[in-house]
Amino acid sequence: LNHDLQKILYLFMRGWLCRRKWKTIVQDYICSPHAESMRKRNQIVFTMVEAESEYVHQLYILVNGFLRPLRMAASSKKPPISHDDVSSIFLNSETIMFLHEIFHQGLKARIANWPTLILADLFDILLPMLNIYQEFVRNHQYSLQVLANCKQNRDFDKLLKQYEANPACEGRMLETFLTYPMFQIPRYIITLHELLAHTPHEHVERKSLEFAKSKLEELSRVMHDEVSDTENIRKNLAIERMIVEGCDILLDTSQTFIRQGSLIQVPSVERGKLSKVRLGSLSLKKEGERQCFLFTKHFLICTRSSGGKLHLLKTGGVLSLIDCTLIEEPDATKGSGQVFGHLDFKIVVEPPDAAPFTVVLLAPSRQEKAAWTSDISQCVDNIRCNGLMTIVFEENSKVTVPHMIKSDARLHKDDTDICFSKTLNSCKVPQIRYASVERLLERLTDLRFLSIDFLNTFLHTYRIFTTAAVVLGKLSDIYKSPFRAFALVFRSLELFFATSQNNRGEHLVDGKSPRLCRKFSSPPPLAVSRTSSPVRARKLSLTSPLNSRIGALDLTTSSASSSPTTTHSPAGSPPPHTGKVPLDLSRGLSSPEQSPGAVEEHVDNPRVDLCNKLKRSIQRGIIQLPRQTADNSHCSVSPASAFAIATAAAGHGSPPGESGRAAERRHQRTCDKEFIIRRSATNRVLNVLRHWVSKHAQDFELNNELKMNVLNLLEEVLRDPDLLPQERKATANILRALSQDDQDDIHLKLEDIIQLTDCPKAECFETLSAMELAEQITLLDHIVFRSIPYEEFLGQGWMKLDKNERTPYIMKTSQHFNDMSNLVASQIMNYADVSSRANAIEKWVAVADICRCLHNYNGVLEITSALNRSAIYRLKKTWAKVSKQTKALMDKLQKTVSSEGRFKNLRETLKNCNPPAVPYLGMYLTDLAFIEEGTPNFTEEGLVNFSKMRMISHIIREIRQFQQTSFRIDHQPKVTQYLLDKALIIDEDTLYDLSLKIEPRLPA
């Protein structure tokens, strides 16, 4: 018995010790990092299953609640919608639902086998099918447009509201369900990223998960590029819908929107002279106001009817920029600068099939004028440079990228220091996705082209990855040593042309160059002038008189033996021409009076002859290329563009045993090449500096050292003895812009309003009309919004601890928003009786509606947010006294500025409205925060994430567009003194206590 008892006791103690040991082991494991990681991993999987279940449910509602019923309605006797429209709205929706139902079932099966969670094979099945998302994303904006058009049909709109009233929709609209698939791929990427963070490196499915993540990221990048293109198309279509007559040129996918705004068109010119009108004339402001839209290829001028619709001008409503000459300081009208305060600029239009005419426009301020003229001139430069490259370097085949670009792998082939996307920029060159700082600076100073979208992006965001001193240093190097900077470009082009010539040697037997005599597959996109005009000079961006001989270069006359029908100019040089003629680097003079013959030399090598002519023509300021037209009209290019021709002409060495004359010709080729490239380098440096100074003046106001360095560089340029007159004028214009006082001094500032001491006594709320309040709120909101410098939008400074020092103007804007909202709430709570409070609410809603009509959406949100505060919202007796019309109007206003769908309605409203406008700043700050949080500034290899820079620049450009267009509202001190009186503001806690005192809580 004792033995059995001992055995039992031994077994008990042994079991107890084992259990204790295992308990310790389990407890230690539970507290271990590995177990914590597995718990987080499992939690991520469970969350993913819940999210997938919700997503499948959303797709189910989309398909069964909308798609299938609408298909049935389209088959009825009186269909409210066609089958084509149904297919356009719901493209791939059903397929996406079936795919995710299968994926969801697989996830649930894996959960049934918990705790063993193997997911990689499910993603292996899912990945090949996700390409259908590309079509959905590409079609998304179009589907929303088709849906918006269908809603114009009352029967369809009524039917759709019945479907949306289904309890399963939970108050969500069809547009909301169509948007859900747009976020699914990024959601998977985030989930896989979190999973990998908690998956050990030795885990069996880590490699499969990494592969799935890389494939999804690749798909996401492709979708991002397509969304960027789609966003541009969407903007174009939104403008096209605003124009009553429609505008076919906006349906061209290569049209990129640049800017829009209000300008005043001066009445017609008679014999080149402006009619005598006064800038302050009320009739001029009302009748001459135009809504203008600038695109990369066209400039639209519209009038606005009383109903708000836009109408293109019958004459000069659509201006093709290739036919336009921009004159920034019109000199044809004597004294125009004094009459219009130097706010006017002129566009001379010479269409090939109509008589030339002139459009004179007035900008509201010098800053806006500088912005408009800078963008227009850059667009014209791009078009003409692209046209030259297409004519000279592109073969008969229908290629999208000129051969010169194809020949330079650095422009399109990924390397260790650069990575490209599939999207082309305005110069038809692949956009940069990632790049080193050096490669970005190289692209900025590439003489062959300068894309306006790249230039805007670079100048908006350069301070993130480099400094202004480095950028200026690069520009200085390009000016001083252009050959060293472009060594790689020269080598690639010379190799390309040498290869081309070797492949076409048989064409040179008769001394004719295939580059010069070939027939083009389509008319080149350069301007042609058929008729004589008082203003014959085509300017890229500047106008300047030139006291020199004027001659025209015709590349069809390349040599004596080119063709039996070749026409030559007289051999002798024309006498010196002393008359003042506008210098033009982009278009030659075609009339006999203005184009005496150019000197022709009979040489054996047509390329030497070509290069000699190029130098002489650039010295005269004119370069012409042939155009295959019946009247032998000529089209022209700028010296910056002639860089390509010069390289082609001088890219071949002389054969062994050359004669003394041949050696002299080779030396002449080298001199011509150096001359052209030096002039092109100077042109490029001045172009970038002009854009920088005119559109980013704050960089120089805040950095005196940078300003002095730019002034020194410009003074050095002026000392160049070979400087052309138009370059001298460009340099003088930049110097003048740097030296003049701040252009914004003419604008009213908030500090000036606050410090006014001679104002009349502020009036009270009852004596002020809703119109007065709305106008002055709009004026104050725009003054505060306009004062924010664009550099404060970089780096999320408004979210840092030292935000008041890093972003003082953003914080001032936020404080102003809160003060105005507090004033509205305080004014309502100041009334003791119910009727007065109800009347105050109705008046503030009316003010908000007028703000909406004035496009002050920030003011609308200031008022609606005040009315939605708990202290106001809980006053049921007060709201019962408010009329139904006011409540319906408030609901409409709240829907416009609602944050639902990332301010979807507000974004759509802003896209369809013309400046001036005051958007809600918080919407843009949210966008910038999302971009900053989601993507790093640099890759792991240290390359600049230029795609991110492009997204940031797009937002900043939209903000600055609204900043630069001012309201024409007169300041009323009596109203602003009331609006800015902080003594009227009651703090939040006191407001709520006052609300409880007015209407106590009901007993439970």
Residue pairs with C-beta under 8 A, 6 or more apart in sequence:
29 35
34 200
37 198
37 199
37 200
38 198
40 198
41 117
41 195
41 198
41 199
42 114
42 115
42 117
44 191
44 194
44 195
44 198
45 110
45 111
45 117
45 119
45 195
46 111
48 107
48 191
49 104
49 107
49 108
49 111
51 187
51 191
52 100
52 103
52 104
52 107
53 104
55 100
55 180
55 184
56 97
56 100
56 101
56 104
58 177
58 180
59 93
59 96
59 97
59 100
59 180
59 181
60 97
61 166
61 168
61 169
61 177
62 90
62 93
62 97
62 174
62 177
62 178
62 180
63 90
63 93
63 94
63 97
65 163
65 166
65 168
65 169
66 90
66 160
66 163
66 174
66 177
67 86
67 90
67 93
67 94
69 163
70 81
70 86
70 89
70 90
70 159
70 163
71 83
71 86
73 79
73 80
73 81
73 159
74 80
74 81
74 82
74 83
74 85
74 86
75 83
78 155
80 150
80 153
80 155
80 156
80 159
81 150
81 153
81 156
85 146
85 150
88 139
88 142
88 143
88 146
89 143
89 146
89 147
89 150
89 178
90 143
90 178
91 135
91 136
91 139
91 143
92 132
92 133
92 135
92 136
92 139
93 136
93 178
93 181
95 132
96 132
96 133
96 136
96 181
99 126
99 129
99 132
102 125
103 122
103 125
103 126
106 122
106 125
107 119
107 122
110 117
110 118
110 119
110 122
111 117
118 204
118 205
119 195
119 205
119 209
120 205
120 208
120 209
120 212
121 208
123 192
123 208
123 209
123 212
124 208
124 212
127 212
127 215
127 216
130 185
130 216
130 219
131 219
133 181
133 184
133 185
133 219
133 223
134 219
134 222
134 223
134 226
136 181
136 182
137 182
137 223
137 226
137 227
137 230
138 226
138 230
140 178
140 179
140 182
140 230
141 230
141 231
141 233
141 234
142 230
143 178
144 175
144 178
145 234
145 237
147 174
147 175
147 178
150 156
151 157
151 160
160 174
163 169
163 174
164 171
164 172
164 173
164 174
169 177
175 901
175 904
176 900
176 901
179 901
179 904
185 216
185 219
185 220
185 223
186 220
188 216
189 213
189 216
189 217
189 220
192 209
192 212
192 213
192 216
193 213
195 209
196 206
196 209
196 210
196 213
199 205
199 206
199 209
200 206
221 421
221 433
222 422
224 947
225 421
225 422
225 423
228 423
228 950
229 253
229 423
232 256
232 257
233 253
234 911
235 257
235 911
236 250
236 251
236 255
236 257
236 295
237 250
237 251
238 911
238 912
239 247
239 250
239 257
239 260
239 293
239 300
240 246
240 247
240 250
240 251
241 912
242 309
242 310
242 912
243 300
243 302
243 310
243 311
243 312
244 305
244 309
244 310
244 311
245 311
245 312
247 300
247 312
247 318
249 255
249 295
249 297
249 298
249 318
250 295
252 297
254 296
254 297
255 295
255 296
255 297
255 298
256 295
256 296
256 426
256 453
257 293
257 294
257 295
258 294
258 295
258 296
258 375
258 379
258 452
259 293
259 294
259 371
259 372
259 375
259 961
260 291
260 292
260 293
260 294
260 914
260 915
260 961
261 291
261 292
261 368
261 372
261 914
261 915
261 961
261 964
261 965
262 289
262 290
262 291
262 292
262 364
262 914
262 915
262 916
262 965
263 289
263 290
263 292
263 361
263 362
263 363
263 364
263 372
264 284
264 285
264 288
264 289
264 290
264 361
264 362
265 288
265 289
265 290
265 301
265 359
265 360
265 361
265 362
266 274
266 275
266 277
266 284
266 288
266 340
266 344
266 360
266 361
266 362
267 274
267 275
267 277
267 284
267 288
268 275
269 275
269 358
269 360
272 332
272 333
272 358
272 534
272 535
273 332
273 333
274 333
274 336
274 339
274 360
277 284
277 339
278 284
278 339
279 339
279 340
279 341
279 343
279 362
285 968
288 362
289 303
289 304
290 301
290 302
290 303
290 313
290 361
291 301
291 302
291 303
291 304
291 310
291 914
292 299
292 300
292 301
292 302
292 361
292 372
293 299
293 300
293 302
294 300
294 372
294 375
294 376
294 379
295 379
296 321
296 379
296 382
296 383
296 426
296 452
297 320
297 321
297 322
297 379
297 383
298 318
298 319
298 320
298 321
299 318
299 319
299 321
299 324
299 347
299 376
300 312
300 317
300 318
300 319
301 312
301 313
301 316
301 317
301 319
301 359
302 310
302 311
302 312
302 313
302 317
303 310
303 311
303 313
304 310
304 311
304 914
305 311
312 318
315 357
316 349
316 357
316 359
319 347
319 349
319 359
320 351
321 376
321 379
321 380
321 383
322 380
322 383
322 384
322 387
322 525
322 526
322 527
323 349
323 350
323 351
323 352
323 527
324 347
324 348
324 349
324 376
324 380
325 347
325 348
325 349
325 350
325 535
325 537
325 538
325 539
325 584
325 587
326 345
326 346
326 347
326 373
326 376
326 377
326 380
326 539
326 540
326 541
327 345
327 346
327 347
327 348
327 539
327 543
328 345
328 369
328 373
328 541
328 542
328 543
328 733
329 337
329 342
329 345
329 543
330 336
330 344
330 345
330 346
330 360
331 543
332 346
332 535
333 339
336 344
337 344
340 362
342 366
342 369
343 362
343 363
343 364
343 365
343 366
343 369
344 360
344 361
344 362
344 363
344 369
345 360
345 361
345 363
345 369
345 372
345 373
346 358
346 359
346 360
346 361
347 358
347 359
347 360
347 361
347 376
348 356
348 358
348 535
349 356
349 357
349 358
349 359
350 356
350 527
350 529
350 533
350 535
350 538
352 527
352 528
352 529
352 530
352 633
353 530
355 531
356 531
356 533
356 534
356 535
358 535
361 372
363 369
363 372
364 965
364 966
364 968
365 743
365 746
365 747
365 964
365 966
366 743
367 697
367 743
367 744
367 964
368 964
368 965
370 694
370 695
370 737
370 743
371 694
371 695
371 964
373 541
373 694
374 690
374 691
374 694
374 695
375 452
377 540
377 541
377 542
378 450
378 452
378 455
378 541
378 687
378 691
379 426
379 452
380 540
380 541
380 586
381 450
381 540
381 541
381 638
381 640
381 687
382 426
382 427
382 449
382 450
382 451
382 452
383 525
384 526
384 540
384 586
384 637
384 638
384 641
385 427
385 448
385 449
385 450
385 637
385 638
385 640
385 641
386 427
386 428
386 449
386 525
387 524
387 525
387 526
387 635
387 637
388 526
388 625
388 637
388 641
388 642
388 644
388 645
389 402
389 404
389 405
389 448
389 449
389 641
389 644
390 402
390 524
390 525
391 520
391 524
391 526
391 625
392 404
392 515
392 625
392 644
392 645
392 648
393 402
393 403
393 404
393 644
393 648
394 402
394 403
395 403
396 518
396 519
396 520
396 521
397 521
398 521
399 406
400 424
400 428
401 412
401 424
401 428
401 429
402 428
403 496
403 500
404 448
404 493
404 496
404 644
405 411
405 412
405 428
405 429
406 412
407 492
407 493
407 495
407 496
408 489
408 492
408 493
408 496
409 492
410 418
410 488
410 492
411 429
411 430
412 420
412 429
412 430
413 420
414 420
416 941
417 435
417 436
417 438
417 439
417 943
418 432
418 434
418 435
418 436
418 439
418 943
419 432
419 433
419 434
419 435
419 943
420 430
420 431
420 432
420 433
421 430
421 431
421 432
421 433
421 947
422 430
423 430
423 431
424 430
424 431
425 431
425 451
425 453
425 454
426 451
426 452
426 453
427 449
427 450
427 451
429 449
429 451
431 454
431 946
431 947
431 950
432 439
432 440
432 443
432 454
432 946
432 947
433 945
433 946
433 947
434 939
434 941
434 943
434 944
434 945
434 946
434 947
435 443
435 943
435 944
435 946
436 942
436 943
436 944
437 465
437 466
437 470
437 944
440 458
440 465
440 944
440 946
441 466
441 470
441 471
441 474
442 485
443 454
444 450
444 454
444 455
444 458
444 471
444 474
444 688
445 474
445 475
445 478
445 485
445 684
445 685
445 688
446 489
447 482
447 486
447 489
447 640
447 643
447 677
447 680
447 681
447 684
448 489
448 643
448 644
450 684
450 687
450 688
453 950
455 688
455 691
456 953
456 957
457 946
457 949
457 950
457 953
458 949
459 691
459 692
459 695
459 696
460 696
460 790
460 949
460 952
460 953
460 956
460 957
461 794
461 949
461 952
461 953
462 468
462 471
463 791
463 794
464 794
464 795
464 937
464 944
464 949
465 937
465 938
465 944
465 949
468 699
468 703
468 706
469 705
469 706
469 709
472 706
472 709
472 710
472 713
475 685
475 688
475 689
475 713
476 685
476 713
477 484
477 485
478 485
478 681
478 684
478 685
479 681
479 682
479 685
479 713
479 716
479 717
482 677
482 678
482 680
482 681
483 490
483 674
483 677
485 681
486 677
490 647
493 644
493 647
493 648
493 651
494 647
494 651
494 652
497 647
497 648
497 651
497 652
498 651
498 652
501 508
501 652
504 514
507 513
507 514
508 514
510 561
511 559
511 561
511 562
511 604
511 606
512 558
512 559
512 561
512 562
512 563
512 606
513 558
513 606
513 607
513 610
515 648
516 555
516 556
516 558
516 562
516 606
516 610
516 626
517 556
517 558
517 562
517 563
519 628
520 628
523 627
523 628
524 625
524 627
524 635
526 625
526 627
526 635
526 636
526 637
527 538
527 587
527 635
527 636
528 627
528 629
528 633
528 634
528 635
529 536
529 587
529 590
529 633
530 631
530 633
532 591
535 582
536 582
536 589
536 590
536 591
536 594
537 543
537 581
537 582
537 583
537 584
537 587
537 589
538 584
538 586
538 587
538 588
538 636
539 582
539 583
539 584
539 585
539 586
539 587
539 726
540 585
540 586
540 638
541 687
541 690
541 730
542 726
542 729
542 730
542 733
543 582
543 583
543 726
543 729
544 582
544 583
544 725
544 726
544 728
544 729
545 580
545 581
545 582
545 583
545 725
546 580
546 581
546 582
546 583
546 620
546 621
546 725
546 726
547 578
547 580
548 576
548 577
548 619
548 620
548 621
549 573
549 574
549 576
549 577
549 596
549 620
550 577
550 581
550 589
550 594
550 595
550 596
550 620
550 621
550 622
551 569
551 574
551 595
551 596
551 597
551 598
551 599
551 616
551 617
551 620
551 622
552 588
552 589
552 590
552 595
552 597
552 598
552 617
552 622
552 624
552 634
553 588
553 598
553 613
553 614
553 616
553 617
553 622
553 623
553 624
554 598
554 624
554 626
554 634
555 610
555 613
555 624
555 625
555 626
556 562
556 566
556 626
557 566
557 567
557 568
557 569
557 600
558 606
558 609
558 610
559 602
559 603
559 604
559 606
559 609
560 568
560 602
562 606
568 600
569 597
569 598
569 599
569 600
570 597
571 599
571 600
572 599
573 599
574 596
574 597
577 596
581 589
581 594
583 621
583 724
583 725
583 726
584 621
584 622
584 636
585 618
585 621
585 622
585 623
585 638
585 639
585 640
585 683
585 726
586 636
586 637
586 638
587 622
587 635
587 636
588 595
588 622
588 623
588 624
588 634
588 636
589 595
589 622
590 633
590 634
598 613
598 616
598 617
599 616
600 609
600 613
601 609
601 612
603 609
603 612
603 665
605 665
607 648
607 649
607 650
607 652
607 669
608 649
608 665
608 666
608 668
608 669
610 645
610 649
611 646
611 649
611 650
611 668
611 669
611 672
611 673
612 668
612 672
614 623
614 642
614 645
614 646
614 649
614 672
614 676
615 671
615 672
615 675
615 676
617 623
617 624
618 639
618 642
618 675
618 676
618 679
618 724
619 724
621 724
621 725
621 726
622 636
623 636
623 637
623 638
623 639
623 642
624 634
624 635
624 636
625 634
625 635
625 636
625 637
626 632
626 634
627 633
627 634
627 635
638 683
639 676
639 679
639 680
639 683
639 724
640 679
640 680
640 683
640 684
640 687
642 676
642 680
643 676
643 677
643 680
646 672
646 673
646 676
646 677
647 673
649 669
649 672
649 673
650 669
650 670
650 672
650 673
653 666
654 662
654 663
654 665
654 666
658 666
675 722
678 722
679 722
679 724
679 727
682 717
682 720
682 723
682 727
683 727
685 713
685 717
686 717
686 727
686 730
686 731
686 734
689 710
689 713
689 714
689 734
690 730
690 733
690 734
692 699
693 700
693 710
693 734
693 737
693 738
694 737
696 790
697 737
697 742
697 743
698 789
698 790
698 791
699 706
700 706
700 707
700 710
700 738
701 707
701 742
702 789
707 738
710 734
710 738
711 735
711 738
711 739
714 731
714 734
714 735
714 738
715 735
717 723
717 727
717 731
718 728
718 731
718 732
723 731
747 783
747 786
747 966
748 779
748 783
748 971
749 783
749 787
750 780
750 783
750 784
750 787
750 812
750 816
753 780
753 783
753 971
753 973
753 976
753 980
754 980
756 973
756 977
759 973
759 974
759 977
760 973
760 974
761 974
761 977
762 974
762 977
762 978
762 981
763 974
763 975
763 978
764 978
765 827
765 840
765 843
765 978
768 975
768 978
770 843
770 846
770 847
770 850
771 850
772 972
772 975
773 847
773 975
773 979
774 847
774 848
774 850
774 851
774 854
774 856
774 859
775 850
775 854
775 969
775 972
775 975
776 969
776 971
776 972
776 975
776 976
776 979
777 820
777 847
777 851
777 856
777 859
777 862
777 979
778 851
778 854
778 856
778 859
778 918
778 967
778 969
779 967
779 969
779 971
779 976
780 816
780 820
780 976
780 979
780 980
781 816
781 820
781 856
781 858
781 859
781 862
781 918
782 856
782 916
782 918
782 966
782 967
784 812
784 813
784 816
785 813
785 858
785 918
785 919
785 921
785 962
785 963
786 963
786 964
786 966
787 809
787 812
787 813
788 809
788 810
788 813
788 921
788 959
788 963
789 809
790 956
790 959
790 960
792 798
792 806
792 807
792 808
792 809
792 810
793 810
793 924
793 925
793 928
793 952
793 955
793 956
793 959
794 952
795 806
795 932
796 928
796 929
796 932
797 803
797 806
797 807
797 810
798 806
798 807
798 810
798 811
798 814
798 925
799 929
800 806
803 810
803 811
804 811
810 921
810 925
813 921
814 921
817 858
817 861
817 862
817 921
819 980
819 982
819 985
820 859
820 862
820 979
821 862
821 863
821 865
821 866
821 869
822 866
822 985
822 986
822 987
822 988
823 866
823 979
823 984
823 985
824 844
824 862
824 863
824 866
824 867
825 866
825 867
825 869
825 871
825 872
825 986
825 991
826 984
826 985
826 986
826 991
827 840
827 844
827 984
828 837
828 840
828 841
828 844
828 866
828 867
828 872
829 837
829 871
829 872
829 986
829 991
829 994
829 995
829 998
831 837
831 840
832 998
834 877
834 878
834 881
835 881
837 875
837 878
837 881
838 878
838 879
838 881
838 882
841 867
841 872
841 878
841 879
841 882
841 886
842 882
842 883
842 886
844 863
844 866
844 867
845 863
845 867
845 886
845 889
845 890
845 893
846 886
847 859
847 863
848 859
848 860
848 863
848 864
848 890
848 893
849 889
849 893
851 857
851 859
851 860
851 863
852 860
852 893
852 896
854 967
855 913
855 914
855 915
855 916
855 917
855 918
856 917
856 918
857 896
857 897
857 906
857 909
857 910
857 917
857 918
857 919
857 920
858 918
858 919
858 920
858 921
859 918
860 893
860 896
860 897
861 897
861 920
863 893
864 890
864 893
864 894
864 897
866 872
867 873
867 890
868 894
869 988
869 991
870 992
870 995
871 988
871 991
871 992
871 994
871 995
872 995
874 995
874 999
875 995
875 998
875 999
876 999
877 999
878 999
879 887
895 905
896 905
896 906
896 909
897 903
897 905
897 906
897 920
898 905
898 906
902 923
902 926
902 927
903 920
903 923
903 926
906 919
906 920
906 923
907 923
910 917
910 919
915 961
915 962
915 964
915 965
916 962
916 965
916 966
916 967
917 962
917 965
918 962
919 959
919 962
924 955
924 958
924 959
927 955
928 952
928 955
931 948
931 951
931 952
931 955
935 945
935 947
935 948
936 945
936 948
937 944
937 945
937 948
938 944
938 945
939 945
978 984
986 994
